[in-house]
Amino acid sequence: MPMRVLITPRSFGKTDTTPLTMLEAEGLEIRRNPADRPLGEDELSQ
């Protein structure tokens, strides 16, 4: 099972996808913020 990385800033990787590509190249599973707002504490713990 690959390690997962939660990316909460909605703008991360929007203008330059290089950081996302680098993380994926290391075998990490990228999870992005699915909401159009900051996540709450209960959502982050899931």
Contacts in CASP RR format, 6 or more apart in sequence:
PFRMAT RR
TARGET T0000
AUTHOR 0000-0000-0000
METHOD contacts of the structure
MODEL  1
MPMRVLITPRSFGKTDTTPLTMLEAEGLEIRRNPADRPLGEDELSQ
2 27 0 8 1.000
2 28 0 8 1.000
2 29 0 8 1.000
3 27 0 8 1.000
3 28 0 8 1.000
3 29 0 8 1.000
4 28 0 8 1.000
4 29 0 8 1.000
4 30 0 8 1.000
4 31 0 8 1.000
5 23 0 8 1.000
5 28 0 8 1.000
5 29 0 8 1.000
5 30 0 8 1.000
5 31 0 8 1.000
6 31 0 8 1.000
6 32 0 8 1.000
6 33 0 8 1.000
6 44 0 8 1.000
7 20 0 8 1.000
7 30 0 8 1.000
7 31 0 8 1.000
7 32 0 8 1.000
7 33 0 8 1.000
8 33 0 8 1.000
8 38 0 8 1.000
8 39 0 8 1.000
8 44 0 8 1.000
9 33 0 8 1.000
10 33 0 8 1.000
10 36 0 8 1.000
12 19 0 8 1.000
12 20 0 8 1.000
12 32 0 8 1.000
13 19 0 8 1.000
13 20 0 8 1.000
20 30 0 8 1.000
23 30 0 8 1.000
24 30 0 8 1.000
33 39 0 8 1.000
35 43 0 8 1.000
END
